[in-house]
Structure formats: structure tokens, C-alpha cells
């Protein structure tokens, strides 16, 4: 019998500064998950006792998440991840509105899951300014009678810029166009914007377990299942529900929402320190993203004359897990479409996103380490 070998390639004490990719499991989620494995394992679609118990637990979790999303419980469906939620949201809306047209209007900095789902339609991308923010009036000017769907993220996943969703939603309402909001980076961290027709999120971004996404579709929105219909999740998502995962996701979301204001204040201060000190300590560095309209926990900066992948690798060796380039194309050498759309430096960039456990000492150590790493890489490159 073969055995699976795992070898550590990073320090065991590495400081995780990539919450925008995934947040460590919240303690509230861990406790609920372990309990739910014993109590919520049965099929919630059946009628015997353990199944009815699983159904009650699933419905309770749905109510918790609906309350945070400011939605009705019957508008909430659970998917296997955030990407699947986006794909179903986009494709289901296009399917329902195919008589209107196939045009999708979206910002040029949407997550790749949105852009890929809209690739079979006629996509009109709305440009952004050099902070990554769309102009609501420019977005509105792209809407017309053939627009089947509009898409705008609540906040950008690479640079943290918060988008004017409610202003865009008002324009969409005037044109009778449904708006899909990818709220993966906002859910659990800040109040979600209003005005959406379809909203998607991913539990592991807020400290829930991986394998749970959320698709919310307003009752008055036209949406048709793009996959073969199934009796599960109101006919929106086929397959057996991950009841323990959903329960843990709901517990983490409620806990993160309750501590969101405190964490936001704490993380804003730490990120401000990074935003101001990195350019002071390292020459030829550009901090990107909006300075004020941004997520509190995320900052991206680009270093001239440095390869981003090499910088991430060296910081990993120094004990810091960070990200570089597009989080959705990290396995390729293609420049980030987000940074390209912003017109800023697309290489040598580092995204730092703080977890709920990141401390001032962590940030201080990171600031002490980065200048030396950048200097060594530049010297190796002959710069």
C-alpha cells in the first residue's frame, strides 16, 4: 500500500498574511463543526428522525446567514464554493433573461469567476480609475435595453478598493437590469451593500470552512437553473448539502459580524502603518488601491525591479505568507488583469491581507523583513 507523504516547505510558525485568499477557521466554526459532524450528518431531505434534525439545523443556519445578508431565508442557497455560486448566479440570470439579450456589463476588475461565467455572453467591461474604482455614471452609460445582467463586486480582491455598489444598483434599477454582487471580500467584514438582485459569497473568506459558498437570489429576480434541476436547495443547487460545513459557516459569519467593527478599527490602523512605512523604507515602491474607500485589512504594493513570485517565495522563507498578482491566476505568469485595468505596475506586487489574529508585532516584524528581502532580490537582478 502506498502512503501519502507530506513535506513542510514553509516555516511551521509562518505568519499568515493572506486572508483575502482564505481566513483560518474561526474558533466558533471549529466548535460547531465538530458538534455538527455528530448531529447533522443525515440527509436533510428524508423524513426519519436524524434527517429531520439535520433539516432543522440546516434551516437554522440559513436563517443566520439570511439575517446577515439582509435577505429572506428562502432566497439563500448553499453551494460548494464561491466560484460555483458566481457561476450559477451569472448563468442562471442569463438563462432567465435570454429574450432580453446576452449582454453583460461588468467592471474590468471583477474576479475571474465572474469574467469566465460571462465569457459566453457579450461582455462590456467598464474601466476603472487608477485606484480600481468604477465611476457609477460611466457604469450606467453602458446599460441599455439589451443588457441582461450587470456585475459589480462589493470590494476588489486584489487591492481592496470598495466599489460604489448602491449607486450602480440605483442605475440598474432604473434600466430594469438585475445586478449581481460578488461579496466574497466583504461578507463578515463590513455591512453588505443594498440594491442587489443576486449576491454571492464564500465561507472560507470569513473564517468558515472550505467547501461552502452562498448564492442569494431575490424572490423578484428572474433566475432559471442553468444545470439539470434537483430538489435540493430550492432547485438552485443540485446535490447533497454539506450540513456540518454550512452550520460552521453560519457560526463563523455570526461571530465575525459581531466583532467586525472592532477588527476593522484594529486592522485599519495596522494597514495604515504598512501603507505609510513601506514607501519610506523601500525606494521605488508604489502602494496601489484607494487610500480611503478600501477594505480595512488589505494593502497591495508593487516594487520596481523585483519579480513578484520571487518576492513571495523569499518572504515565505522569512516566515510570512503573502500573495502576489491576481489571486485567481496565481499559477500563471500572466500579469494581473486588475492591475492592468488600473494602469499601475503589474509586476513585483505583494498583497498583504490581515487575519483576525494578526498583531502589531506581526506587522512590525514584516516591515523589518521586507526591505532586506527586496534589496537582496534587486542585487541578484543586478539592479
VMD Tcl script that draws the C-alpha trace (Angstrom):
set ca {
  {0.00 0.00 0.00}
  {1.38 3.39 -0.97}
  {1.48 6.14 1.57}
  {0.94 9.85 1.13}
  {3.97 11.86 2.16}
  {3.75 15.48 3.13}
  {6.80 17.64 3.48}
  {6.81 21.03 5.09}
  {8.01 23.69 2.69}
  {7.23 26.67 4.92}
  {8.14 27.52 8.50}
  {5.68 25.99 10.95}
  {5.43 29.38 12.66}
  {4.76 31.27 9.42}
  {2.56 34.33 9.88}
  {-0.45 34.09 7.57}
  {-0.99 37.44 5.82}
  {-3.22 36.20 3.01}
  {-6.71 36.40 4.49}
  {-8.06 37.62 1.14}
  {-7.36 34.12 -0.20}
  {-8.58 32.30 2.88}
  {-9.02 33.06 6.56}
  {-8.04 30.50 9.21}
  {-11.00 28.66 10.67}
  {-12.78 30.77 13.27}
  {-12.91 29.21 16.76}
  {-16.71 29.49 16.70}
  {-16.79 27.50 13.46}
  {-14.48 24.80 14.76}
  {-16.67 24.10 17.80}
  {-19.90 23.97 15.80}
  {-18.34 21.90 13.01}
  {-17.19 19.17 15.38}
  {-20.61 19.01 17.01}
  {-22.46 19.06 13.69}
  {-20.48 16.10 12.37}
  {-22.23 14.02 15.01}
  {-25.65 15.70 14.89}
  {-26.06 16.90 11.30}
  {-24.71 14.03 9.23}
  {-28.05 12.68 7.98}
  {-29.81 13.51 4.71}
  {-31.97 16.61 5.36}
  {-34.31 15.61 2.52}
  {-35.51 12.45 4.33}
  {-38.27 12.03 6.90}
  {-36.77 9.94 9.72}
  {-35.64 11.49 12.97}
  {-31.95 12.11 12.33}
  {-32.80 13.55 8.91}
  {-35.39 15.92 10.36}
  {-32.78 17.01 12.89}
  {-30.35 17.75 10.06}
  {-33.07 19.72 8.26}
  {-33.73 21.85 11.35}
  {-30.01 22.57 11.73}
  {-29.71 23.46 8.04}
  {-32.70 25.80 8.22}
  {-31.31 27.47 11.33}
  {-28.02 28.13 9.57}
  {-29.90 29.51 6.57}
  {-31.74 31.96 8.84}
  {-28.49 33.15 10.42}
  {-26.86 33.83 7.07}
  {-30.02 35.41 5.65}
  {-30.12 37.87 8.55}
  {-26.53 38.99 7.92}
  {-27.18 39.25 4.17}
  {-30.43 41.14 4.80}
  {-32.30 38.56 2.78}
  {-35.14 36.09 3.25}
  {-34.15 32.54 4.21}
  {-35.80 31.19 1.06}
  {-33.56 33.46 -1.01}
  {-30.43 31.74 0.33}
  {-28.92 28.61 -1.25}
  {-25.69 26.83 -0.37}
  {-23.14 25.87 -3.00}
  {-19.85 24.02 -2.85}
  {-17.79 27.23 -3.05}
  {-17.89 30.89 -4.01}
  {-16.91 30.21 -7.61}
  {-19.84 27.87 -8.10}
  {-22.13 30.48 -6.55}
  {-20.90 33.07 -9.06}
  {-21.24 30.70 -12.00}
  {-24.78 29.73 -11.04}
  {-25.71 33.35 -10.34}
  {-24.46 34.61 -13.70}
  {-25.61 31.69 -15.84}
  {-29.00 31.37 -14.14}
  {-29.78 35.04 -14.64}
  {-28.68 34.96 -18.28}
  {-30.78 31.85 -18.84}
  {-33.86 33.53 -17.37}
  {-33.35 36.75 -19.37}
  {-32.24 35.28 -22.69}
  {-35.11 37.03 -24.50}
  {-33.75 40.38 -23.37}
  {-30.31 39.69 -24.79}
  {-26.93 38.25 -23.92}
  {-25.14 41.42 -22.89}
  {-23.36 41.54 -19.54}
  {-22.00 44.81 -18.18}
  {-19.28 44.33 -15.56}
  {-16.33 46.18 -14.11}
  {-12.96 45.42 -15.66}
  {-11.66 44.34 -12.25}
  {-14.18 41.61 -11.44}
  {-12.94 38.29 -10.11}
  {-12.08 35.80 -12.83}
  {-15.06 33.62 -11.86}
  {-17.39 36.43 -12.99}
  {-15.47 37.08 -16.21}
  {-15.29 33.38 -17.06}
  {-19.00 32.85 -16.43}
  {-19.82 35.81 -18.68}
  {-17.46 34.68 -21.45}
  {-20.27 33.07 -23.42}
  {-22.22 36.33 -23.45}
  {-21.49 39.72 -24.95}
  {-19.40 41.29 -22.21}
  {-19.00 45.06 -21.90}
  {-16.31 45.90 -19.36}
  {-16.41 49.20 -17.53}
  {-13.00 50.70 -16.92}
  {-11.78 51.88 -13.53}
  {-9.58 54.72 -12.33}
  {-6.05 54.20 -11.04}
  {-7.40 53.27 -7.61}
  {-9.51 50.43 -9.05}
  {-12.86 52.14 -8.53}
  {-15.60 52.41 -11.15}
  {-17.47 55.62 -11.92}
  {-21.21 54.98 -11.35}
  {-22.16 57.33 -14.17}
  {-19.84 55.60 -16.59}
  {-21.24 52.24 -15.50}
  {-24.80 53.49 -16.02}
  {-23.95 54.73 -19.52}
  {-23.11 51.16 -20.54}
  {-26.57 49.83 -19.66}
  {-29.18 49.57 -22.41}
  {-32.26 47.64 -23.44}
  {-30.20 44.58 -24.40}
  {-28.37 44.30 -21.08}
  {-29.36 41.04 -19.41}
  {-27.13 41.36 -16.34}
  {-24.79 43.77 -14.57}
  {-21.99 42.63 -12.25}
  {-20.08 44.67 -9.70}
  {-18.02 43.35 -6.81}
  {-18.52 44.85 -3.36}
  {-14.75 45.29 -2.98}
  {-11.77 44.30 -5.06}
  {-9.98 41.10 -4.13}
  {-6.52 42.29 -5.14}
  {-6.25 45.90 -4.00}
  {-9.14 46.23 -1.53}
  {-10.92 49.14 -3.22}
  {-14.59 49.33 -2.22}
  {-16.98 49.84 -5.13}
  {-19.98 52.23 -5.26}
  {-22.43 49.34 -5.43}
  {-25.54 51.15 -4.23}
  {-25.13 53.98 -6.76}
  {-24.70 51.43 -9.55}
  {-27.65 49.43 -8.19}
  {-29.85 52.52 -8.46}
  {-28.88 52.93 -12.12}
  {-29.54 49.24 -12.77}
  {-32.97 49.57 -11.19}
  {-33.85 52.48 -13.50}
  {-32.88 50.39 -16.52}
  {-34.59 47.23 -15.24}
  {-31.30 45.34 -15.15}
  {-30.54 42.85 -12.35}
  {-27.26 43.38 -10.51}
  {-25.03 40.54 -9.33}
  {-22.71 41.48 -6.47}
  {-19.70 39.31 -5.67}
  {-19.39 39.98 -1.93}
  {-16.67 37.44 -1.19}
  {-14.28 40.02 0.27}
  {-16.91 41.93 2.26}
  {-19.18 39.35 3.89}
  {-18.43 39.11 7.59}
  {-16.14 42.15 7.49}
  {-18.49 45.05 6.74}
  {-22.20 45.67 6.12}
  {-23.19 44.37 2.71}
  {-24.46 46.92 0.18}
  {-28.10 47.01 -0.79}
  {-29.77 47.05 -4.18}
  {-28.54 43.68 -5.42}
  {-30.61 41.09 -7.26}
  {-28.09 38.26 -6.88}
  {-25.32 38.09 -4.29}
  {-22.55 35.55 -3.84}
  {-20.03 34.83 -1.10}
  {-17.60 32.17 0.12}
  {-17.45 30.91 3.71}
  {-13.70 30.33 3.94}
  {-13.15 34.05 3.33}
  {-14.81 34.93 6.66}
  {-13.37 32.09 8.72}
  {-15.84 29.36 7.85}
  {-14.73 26.00 6.44}
  {-13.82 25.50 2.78}
  {-16.44 23.85 0.61}
  {-19.34 26.21 1.41}
  {-20.49 29.03 -0.86}
  {-23.61 31.17 -0.70}
  {-25.92 32.11 -3.56}
  {-28.65 34.63 -2.73}
  {-31.32 35.37 -5.33}
  {-34.07 37.91 -4.60}
  {-37.55 36.48 -4.95}
  {-38.50 39.14 -7.51}
  {-35.45 38.40 -9.68}
  {-35.78 36.22 -12.74}
  {-33.47 33.24 -12.41}
  {-33.57 29.81 -14.07}
  {-31.39 26.84 -13.06}
  {-28.60 26.55 -15.65}
  {-27.98 22.93 -14.58}
  {-30.40 19.99 -14.54}
  {-32.96 20.67 -11.85}
  {-32.73 18.97 -8.47}
  {-34.98 19.05 -5.43}
  {-32.13 20.37 -3.29}
  {-31.72 23.99 -2.25}
  {-34.95 25.22 -3.80}
  {-33.94 23.78 -7.16}
  {-30.97 26.14 -7.46}
  {-28.07 23.87 -6.47}
  {-28.02 20.12 -7.11}
  {-26.54 17.61 -4.71}
  {-26.34 16.66 -1.05}
  {-25.98 19.63 1.30}
  {-22.87 19.89 3.44}
  {-24.82 20.37 6.67}
  {-21.84 20.41 9.10}
  {-19.98 22.83 6.82}
  {-22.98 25.12 6.47}
  {-23.52 25.18 10.24}
  {-19.87 26.04 10.83}
  {-20.06 28.74 8.14}
  {-23.09 30.31 9.80}
  {-21.41 30.25 13.21}
  {-18.28 31.90 11.82}
  {-20.29 34.53 9.94}
  {-22.29 35.47 13.02}
  {-19.13 35.67 15.14}
  {-17.23 37.70 12.54}
  {-20.15 40.08 12.11}
  {-20.30 40.70 15.85}
  {-16.59 41.51 16.02}
  {-16.40 43.28 12.64}
  {-16.28 46.87 13.94}
  {-13.54 46.13 16.47}
  {-11.46 44.20 13.96}
  {-11.93 46.82 11.26}
  {-10.63 49.56 13.53}
  {-7.65 47.48 14.60}
  {-6.80 46.31 11.08}
  {-7.21 49.77 9.56}
  {-4.54 51.09 11.91}
  {-2.14 48.27 11.06}
  {-2.69 48.59 7.31}
  {-2.20 52.36 7.51}
  {1.17 51.65 9.09}
  {2.12 49.39 6.18}
  {0.82 51.85 3.58}
  {2.92 54.67 5.01}
  {6.10 52.86 6.06}
  {6.72 50.59 3.07}
  {7.42 53.54 0.69}
  {9.56 55.18 3.38}
  {11.69 52.08 3.95}
  {11.97 50.87 0.33}
  {12.75 53.05 -2.70}
  {10.78 52.71 -5.95}
  {7.65 51.27 -4.38}
  {4.05 52.07 -5.33}
  {1.14 51.45 -2.94}
  {-1.98 50.77 -5.01}
  {-5.71 50.86 -4.33}
  {-7.95 53.60 -2.97}
  {-6.46 55.29 0.12}
  {-9.82 55.73 1.85}
  {-12.57 53.74 0.10}
  {-11.00 50.36 0.85}
  {-11.22 47.25 2.93}
  {-9.62 47.73 6.36}
  {-7.46 44.62 6.29}
  {-5.86 44.65 2.82}
  {-3.00 46.53 1.17}
  {-1.08 45.93 -2.05}
  {2.24 47.44 -3.04}
  {4.44 46.99 -6.10}
  {8.25 47.04 -6.15}
  {10.14 48.06 -9.25}
  {12.92 45.74 -10.48}
  {11.59 42.75 -8.48}
  {9.81 39.61 -9.63}
  {6.60 39.18 -7.65}
  {6.81 35.40 -7.43}
  {10.39 35.59 -6.19}
  {9.40 38.15 -3.59}
  {6.57 35.96 -2.31}
  {8.91 32.95 -2.12}
  {11.57 34.83 -0.18}
  {9.01 36.29 2.23}
  {7.66 32.78 2.74}
  {11.14 31.60 3.68}
  {11.32 34.51 6.10}
  {8.09 33.34 7.75}
  {5.38 35.42 6.07}
  {2.65 34.02 3.80}
  {1.55 36.71 1.34}
  {0.15 36.77 -2.18}
  {1.28 38.31 -5.45}
  {-0.53 39.20 -8.63}
  {-4.01 38.03 -9.36}
  {-5.30 35.69 -6.68}
  {-7.25 33.83 -9.33}
  {-4.36 33.35 -11.77}
  {-1.58 32.74 -9.26}
  {-0.37 29.62 -11.08}
  {0.38 31.57 -14.24}
  {2.86 34.27 -15.16}
  {0.16 36.38 -16.80}
  {0.01 39.90 -15.33}
  {-2.95 40.68 -13.12}
  {-5.95 41.89 -15.14}
  {-6.92 44.05 -12.16}
  {-3.62 45.93 -12.04}
  {-3.61 46.23 -15.83}
  {-7.08 47.78 -15.78}
  {-5.91 50.25 -13.12}
  {-2.91 51.25 -15.21}
  {-0.43 50.61 -12.40}
  {2.69 48.49 -12.11}
  {1.75 44.86 -12.78}
  {4.93 43.12 -11.62}
  {6.69 42.85 -8.29}
  {3.45 43.30 -6.38}
  {2.62 41.95 -2.94}
  {-0.83 41.71 -1.42}
  {-0.93 41.71 2.37}
  {-4.27 40.88 3.98}
  {-4.57 40.60 7.73}
  {-6.41 37.85 9.59}
  {-8.39 38.39 12.77}
  {-5.31 37.21 14.71}
  {-2.72 39.50 13.10}
  {-0.97 41.63 15.73}
  {1.02 44.84 15.72}
  {4.12 42.74 16.41}
  {3.43 40.68 13.28}
  {3.19 43.82 11.19}
  {6.30 45.29 12.79}
  {8.33 42.16 12.01}
  {7.02 42.14 8.44}
  {8.07 45.76 7.94}
  {11.52 44.96 9.30}
  {11.98 41.98 6.96}
  {10.66 43.29 3.62}
  {13.32 45.94 2.89}
  {16.16 43.43 3.19}
  {14.38 40.88 1.01}
  {13.69 43.45 -1.71}
  {17.29 44.73 -1.57}
  {18.69 41.18 -1.99}
  {16.42 40.41 -4.93}
  {17.34 43.66 -6.64}
  {21.04 42.97 -6.08}
  {20.65 39.46 -7.52}
  {18.99 41.01 -10.57}
  {21.84 43.47 -10.96}
  {19.78 46.48 -10.04}
}
mol new
graphics top color blue
foreach p $ca { graphics top sphere $p radius 0.5 }
foreach p [lrange $ca 0 end-1] q [lrange $ca 1 end] { graphics top cylinder $p $q radius 0.2 }
display resetview
